[in-house]
Amino acid sequence: MSDTMRAVVGDRLHVRGHTGGQKDHMAEIIEVRGKHGAPPYLVRFPDGHESLVFPGPDASVEHPDD
């Protein structure tokens, strides 16, 4: 995770698969629990599952305008 990772509600968290054949995962950020947009993030996956995430170096925040 980058020291500059920042998010707002509505952004998407993109977690890249890091082994061959592993799919990328996308989730909507529904709550930001860190200060100034920093992790952890409460996210909702397309299947409706929600999870508290502390993103690693394989993750990035994508803003809707990007």
C-alpha positions in Angstrom: 0.0 0.0 0.0 1.3 3.4 -0.8 1.7 6.0 1.9 -0.5 8.3 -0.3 -3.4 5.9 -0.6 -6.5 8.1 -0.1 -10.2 7.4 -0.7 -13.6 8.8 -0.3 -17.0 7.0 -0.1 -17.9 5.9 -3.6 -14.4 5.2 -4.8 -13.5 1.7 -5.9 -10.8 -0.5 -4.4 -9.0 -2.6 -7.1 -7.1 -5.5 -5.7 -4.9 -7.3 -8.3 -4.5 -11.0 -8.4 -0.8 -11.7 -7.6 -0.5 -15.3 -8.8 -1.2 -16.8 -12.2 -4.9 -17.4 -12.8 -6.0 -15.4 -9.8 -8.6 -12.8 -10.7 -8.6 -9.1 -9.8 -11.2 -8.0 -7.3 -13.2 -4.8 -7.3 -15.2 -3.4 -4.4 -17.0 -0.2 -3.6 -15.7 1.8 -0.7 -18.7 2.5 1.5 -16.9 3.8 4.6 -13.5 5.3 5.2 -12.3 4.6 8.8 -8.8 6.1 8.6 -7.9 9.8 9.0 -7.9 12.0 5.9 -9.0 9.2 3.5 -6.5 6.6 4.7 -7.3 2.9 5.3 -8.9 0.9 6.7 -11.9 0.8 4.4 -15.3 -0.8 4.7 -16.0 -2.2 1.2 -18.9 -3.9 -0.6 -18.2 -6.5 -3.2 -20.5 -7.0 -6.2 -22.1 -10.1 -4.5 -23.2 -7.8 -1.6 -20.5 -9.1 0.8 -19.0 -6.4 3.0 -15.6 -6.5 4.6 -13.2 -4.3 6.5 -10.0 -4.0 4.4 -6.5 -3.0 5.1 -5.2 -2.8 1.5 -1.8 -4.2 0.7 0.7 -3.2 -2.1 -1.4 -5.1 -4.7 -4.3 -2.6 -4.2 -5.2 0.8 -5.6 -8.0 3.3 -5.2 -9.8 4.2 -8.3 -11.9 7.4 -8.3 -15.1 7.5 -10.4 -13.7 10.3 -12.5 -10.6 8.3 -13.5 
